[in-house]
Amino acid sequence: MADVIERALESYEIQEARREPASSFYARLVASSGADIDLEKIIREGR
């Protein structure tokens, strides 16, 4: 049940805020692991 609610809230957030879904954000981080990640830059780009 909690998983369904979490997905619904994420979907609503994407529609309302026009932001990248958290799952995509984390997938990008994992894909670039091993590289030096500037989290502050990623956060600024998302705003």
C-alpha positions as a Markdown table, in Angstrom:
| # | Residue | x | y | z |
|---|---|---|---|---|
| 1 | Met | 0.0 | 0.0 | 0.0 |
| 2 | Ala | 2.8 | 2.5 | 0.9 |
| 3 | Asp | 4.5 | 1.8 | -2.4 |
| 4 | Val | 1.3 | 2.7 | -4.3 |
| 5 | Ile | 1.0 | 5.9 | -2.4 |
| 6 | Glu | 4.6 | 6.8 | -2.8 |
| 7 | Arg | 4.3 | 6.3 | -6.6 |
| 8 | Ala | 1.1 | 8.3 | -6.8 |
| 9 | Leu | 2.7 | 11.2 | -4.8 |
| 10 | Glu | 5.8 | 11.1 | -7.1 |
| 11 | Ser | 3.6 | 11.2 | -10.2 |
| 12 | Tyr | 1.7 | 14.2 | -8.8 |
| 13 | Glu | 4.9 | 16.0 | -8.0 |
| 14 | Ile | 6.2 | 15.5 | -11.5 |
| 15 | Gln | 3.0 | 16.8 | -13.0 |
| 16 | Glu | 2.8 | 19.8 | -10.7 |
| 17 | Ala | 6.4 | 20.8 | -10.4 |
| 18 | Arg | 7.6 | 19.6 | -13.9 |
| 19 | Arg | 10.7 | 18.1 | -12.2 |
| 20 | Glu | 12.7 | 15.0 | -12.9 |
| 21 | Pro | 11.3 | 12.0 | -11.1 |
| 22 | Ala | 13.4 | 10.9 | -8.1 |
| 23 | Ser | 13.9 | 7.5 | -9.8 |
| 24 | Ser | 15.5 | 9.1 | -12.8 |
| 25 | Phe | 17.7 | 11.3 | -10.7 |
| 26 | Tyr | 19.0 | 8.4 | -8.7 |
| 27 | Ala | 19.5 | 6.3 | -11.9 |
| 28 | Arg | 21.7 | 9.1 | -13.3 |
| 29 | Leu | 23.7 | 9.2 | -10.1 |
| 30 | Val | 24.3 | 5.4 | -10.3 |
| 31 | Ala | 25.2 | 5.6 | -13.9 |
| 32 | Ser | 27.9 | 8.1 | -13.2 |
| 33 | Ser | 29.2 | 6.4 | -10.1 |
| 34 | Gly | 32.9 | 6.2 | -10.0 |
| 35 | Ala | 33.0 | 9.8 | -11.4 |
| 36 | Asp | 33.3 | 12.8 | -9.2 |
| 37 | Ile | 29.7 | 13.9 | -8.6 |
| 38 | Asp | 29.0 | 17.6 | -7.8 |
| 39 | Leu | 25.7 | 17.2 | -5.9 |
| 40 | Glu | 25.3 | 21.0 | -5.4 |
| 41 | Lys | 25.5 | 21.5 | -9.2 |
| 42 | Ile | 22.9 | 18.8 | -9.9 |
| 43 | Ile | 20.6 | 20.3 | -7.3 |
| 44 | Arg | 21.1 | 23.8 | -8.8 |
| 45 | Glu | 20.4 | 22.5 | -12.4 |
| 46 | Gly | 17.1 | 20.9 | -11.1 |
| 47 | Arg | 15.9 | 24.3 | -9.7 |
